[in-house]
Amino acid sequence: MSDMDEQELAIRCHRGDNAARRELYETYSSRLLALCRRYAPDKADAEDLMQDAFVKIFRVIGRFRWTRPGSLYSWMARVALNLAFDSARRRKRLARELVDVDTLKGEVADEPGYEQTLSVPADVLKEMIAALPEGYRTVFELYCFEELSHKEIADLLGIKEKSSSASLARARAQLARAIRQYLDKGVYTGKPGVSGQIETKRRSNPEQAPLLV
């Protein structure tokens, strides 16, 4: 979709144009559902979350301001994410799981090489990410898949920026351990440890596993 199309579509939706609203839904619903499935307990809940997100999107789309190509979807994704983490109970549970930066002192980096990480199948990487504690996994996915800054993650989850940064580091460390285990033994047991560290590069396509280098 072109930049002008994004802006025009948002304007038409704000004016109550049902054809534009249908086009918005048909254009972005599959991507938004994929996002919701990462943060909902199951497919049914993800579908409910997506529908709730579209209801709110149509209600507040007048607040959208175009800034760059793709900014309409990015804005819509923020709406969905805010709904996903709107539960005070869930925010408190995640906050309890997220580590303070001081707890990372003394960790030893043991980074798999770029070529080594490429040899790990995408489905195995997804299993490794899924096995992370919920708090670490949430920060990792928000940072790598949704491309949120640590400030945005902190605001979304009700935590400190340093806790977001530290939790991302802990998630990378556990993934590094799991990758090392897979490379050394040719098998992943589903129980990553906490030593080791890896760097992450953000992927523009959230359906792909994150690139670990």
Backbone torsions as a table, in degrees:
resi	resn	phi	psi	omega
1	MET	NA	133.6	-177.8
2	SER	-74.1	164.8	-180.0
3	ASP	-58.9	-44.8	-179.3
4	MET	-64.3	-38.9	178.8
5	ASP	-61.3	-41.5	178.8
6	GLU	-59.5	-49.5	-177.4
7	GLN	-65.9	-44.4	-179.3
8	GLU	-64.3	-40.3	-179.9
9	LEU	-63.1	-43.1	179.0
10	ALA	-63.2	-41.7	179.1
11	ILE	-63.2	-44.7	-179.8
12	ARG	-64.5	-39.4	177.1
13	CYS	-62.8	-41.4	179.4
14	HIS	-61.9	-31.4	-179.9
15	ARG	-80.2	-4.0	178.6
16	GLY	87.8	20.2	179.5
17	ASP	-73.4	110.1	-177.2
18	ASN	-65.7	-33.4	177.6
19	ALA	-64.6	-39.0	178.6
20	ALA	-68.0	-40.1	178.4
21	ARG	-63.8	-39.2	177.3
22	ARG	-64.4	-41.6	179.4
23	GLU	-64.5	-41.3	178.2
24	LEU	-60.5	-45.4	-179.3
25	TYR	-63.2	-47.5	-177.5
26	GLU	-66.5	-31.5	-178.6
27	THR	-75.6	-38.7	-169.9
28	TYR	-115.1	-5.9	-173.2
29	SER	-63.4	-38.2	-178.4
30	SER	-66.7	-40.7	178.8
31	ARG	-68.7	-40.2	-178.7
32	LEU	-68.9	-35.0	177.3
33	LEU	-66.0	-40.6	177.7
34	ALA	-60.0	-40.2	177.3
35	LEU	-64.5	-46.6	-177.5
36	CYS	-62.5	-33.3	-178.8
37	ARG	-67.2	-22.8	177.7
38	ARG	-75.0	-23.0	-173.1
39	TYR	-120.4	9.8	176.8
40	ALA	-115.4	152.0	-176.8
41	PRO	-61.5	-35.8	-178.3
42	ASP	-152.8	179.0	-175.5
43	LYS	-62.2	-41.9	-178.8
44	ALA	-62.2	-43.7	178.6
45	ASP	-65.4	-36.5	179.0
46	ALA	-64.3	-41.0	179.1
47	GLU	-65.9	-39.6	177.1
48	ASP	-63.9	-42.2	179.3
49	LEU	-62.3	-42.6	179.4
50	MET	-62.6	-43.6	179.5
51	GLN	-62.9	-42.4	177.8
52	ASP	-62.4	-38.2	179.8
53	ALA	-63.7	-43.3	179.6
54	PHE	-65.7	-37.7	177.0
55	VAL	-58.4	-45.9	-179.7
56	LYS	-70.4	-39.1	178.8
57	ILE	-57.0	-46.8	-179.8
58	PHE	-64.7	-30.1	-178.1
59	ARG	-76.3	-34.7	-173.0
60	VAL	-116.2	14.2	-174.5
61	ILE	-64.5	-17.0	174.9
62	GLY	-62.8	-18.2	179.0
63	ARG	-82.7	-13.9	-177.0
64	PHE	-66.1	135.8	175.1
65	ARG	-127.7	121.4	-178.9
66	TRP	-70.4	132.8	179.2
67	THR	-126.0	-27.8	-176.4
68	ARG	-164.2	164.8	176.6
69	PRO	-56.3	131.9	-179.7
70	GLY	88.3	-0.6	-175.4
71	SER	-70.1	-22.8	177.8
72	LEU	-66.0	-47.8	178.2
73	TYR	-64.2	-41.3	179.8
74	SER	-57.9	-41.9	178.9
75	TRP	-65.8	-43.3	178.5
76	MET	-62.2	-39.3	179.1
77	ALA	-62.9	-38.8	178.5
78	ARG	-63.5	-38.8	177.9
79	VAL	-60.8	-47.1	-179.5
80	ALA	-63.9	-41.6	-179.6
81	LEU	-65.0	-40.6	177.7
82	ASN	-60.9	-39.4	176.7
83	LEU	-66.0	-41.1	-177.9
84	ALA	-61.7	-35.2	-176.1
85	PHE	-107.3	18.4	-176.9
86	ASP	-74.6	-18.4	-179.6
87	SER	-69.7	119.5	179.5
88	ALA	-59.4	-37.0	-179.3
89	ARG	-62.6	-44.2	-179.3
90	ARG	-67.4	-40.7	179.3
91	ARG	-61.1	-41.4	-179.9
92	LYS	-66.4	-40.8	179.9
93	ARG	-63.8	-44.0	178.7
94	LEU	-64.3	-41.6	-179.1
95	ALA	-60.7	-36.4	179.3
96	ARG	-66.6	-31.5	-177.1
97	GLU	-81.1	-22.9	-173.7
98	LEU	-78.7	138.4	-172.1
99	VAL	-87.3	158.5	172.4
100	ASP	-87.8	147.7	-174.9
101	VAL	-58.0	-31.2	-177.5
102	ASP	-65.0	-23.2	-177.9
103	THR	-74.1	-9.5	-178.3
104	LEU	-91.0	-4.6	-179.2
105	LYS	-62.2	134.3	175.9
106	GLY	91.4	-4.2	177.9
107	GLU	-67.9	142.4	-177.7
108	VAL	-99.5	128.6	179.1
109	ALA	-79.8	134.6	177.0
110	ASP	-142.7	77.3	-167.6
111	GLU	-86.0	124.3	172.4
112	PRO	-63.5	146.1	179.1
113	GLY	-72.6	164.2	-177.9
114	TYR	-57.7	-49.6	-178.6
115	GLU	-64.8	-33.6	179.5
116	GLN	-65.5	-44.6	-178.3
117	THR	-67.4	-31.1	178.1
118	LEU	-65.6	-21.2	-178.9
119	SER	-80.8	-8.2	178.5
120	VAL	-84.6	122.9	-179.4
121	PRO	-58.4	146.7	-178.3
122	ALA	-58.6	-38.2	-178.6
123	ASP	-68.0	-30.5	177.1
124	VAL	-71.0	-41.5	177.0
125	LEU	-59.6	-40.4	178.8
126	LYS	-63.4	-37.9	177.0
127	GLU	-64.2	-40.3	179.4
128	MET	-62.7	-42.8	179.2
129	ILE	-65.5	-42.9	-178.9
130	ALA	-62.9	-27.5	-177.7
131	ALA	-81.4	-9.4	178.6
132	LEU	-65.7	150.6	172.7
133	PRO	-54.8	147.1	-171.9
134	GLU	-55.0	-41.5	-179.1
135	GLY	-62.5	-48.8	179.8
136	TYR	-64.0	-43.5	-178.9
137	ARG	-62.1	-40.6	-179.3
138	THR	-61.8	-48.0	178.6
139	VAL	-62.3	-44.0	-179.8
140	PHE	-58.2	-47.0	-177.4
141	GLU	-69.8	-39.9	178.6
142	LEU	-63.8	-37.6	-178.8
143	TYR	-76.4	-46.3	-173.4
144	CYS	-85.8	-39.8	-176.7
145	PHE	-89.1	-46.9	-176.4
146	GLU	-89.7	-9.0	176.6
147	GLU	60.1	38.7	174.8
148	LEU	-83.1	149.7	174.0
149	SER	-78.9	167.4	178.1
150	HIS	-64.6	-31.7	176.9
151	LYS	-65.9	-43.6	179.2
152	GLU	-64.0	-40.9	178.9
153	ILE	-64.8	-42.8	179.8
154	ALA	-60.9	-43.6	179.4
155	ASP	-65.1	-39.5	-177.2
156	LEU	-67.4	-40.7	-174.5
157	LEU	-97.1	-7.2	-179.2
158	GLY	71.8	39.1	179.8
159	ILE	-125.9	178.3	176.5
160	LYS	-84.1	152.4	178.0
161	GLU	-58.4	-39.7	-179.0
162	LYS	-64.3	-33.6	177.5
163	SER	-67.3	-37.8	176.9
164	SER	-63.9	-47.8	179.9
165	SER	-61.4	-43.7	-178.7
166	ALA	-66.8	-37.9	-179.2
167	SER	-69.8	-34.5	174.8
168	LEU	-64.1	-42.0	178.7
169	ALA	-62.8	-40.4	179.3
170	ARG	-67.5	-39.2	177.0
171	ALA	-62.1	-43.3	179.4
172	ARG	-64.7	-38.4	179.6
173	ALA	-63.2	-43.3	-179.8
174	GLN	-67.6	-38.6	177.5
175	LEU	-65.4	-38.1	177.9
176	ALA	-61.0	-42.6	178.4
177	ARG	-60.6	-44.3	-179.3
178	ALA	-65.7	-39.3	179.2
179	ILE	-66.5	-42.6	177.2
180	ARG	-59.1	-43.8	179.3
181	GLN	-60.6	-43.4	-179.8
182	TYR	-65.1	-43.1	-178.5
183	LEU	-68.2	-36.5	-178.0
184	ASP	-76.9	-37.9	-172.7
185	LYS	-111.6	-9.6	-179.6
186	GLY	72.0	16.9	-179.1
187	VAL	-149.6	148.1	177.1
188	TYR	-113.2	123.0	-175.0
189	THR	-88.9	-11.6	-179.4
190	GLY	85.5	12.0	-179.9
191	LYS	-130.0	76.2	179.1
192	PRO	-66.2	147.2	177.4
193	GLY	-92.0	-161.3	-176.1
194	VAL	-119.4	-0.9	178.5
195	SER	-91.8	158.7	-178.6
196	GLY	92.0	161.9	-177.9
197	GLN	-153.5	147.9	177.7
198	ILE	-135.3	159.0	174.2
199	GLU	-95.1	150.3	178.6
200	THR	-121.8	139.6	171.7
201	LYS	-110.9	136.6	-177.8
202	ARG	-73.6	142.5	178.2
203	ARG	-107.0	134.5	178.9
204	SER	-72.1	-23.2	178.8
205	ASN	-102.5	105.2	-175.8
206	PRO	-68.6	-11.1	179.3
207	GLU	-77.3	-17.2	178.8
208	GLN	-89.7	153.4	175.4
209	ALA	-67.0	148.7	-180.0
210	PRO	-64.3	147.9	179.0
211	LEU	-84.6	121.6	-177.0
212	LEU	-109.0	120.7	-177.7
213	VAL	-131.7	NA	NA
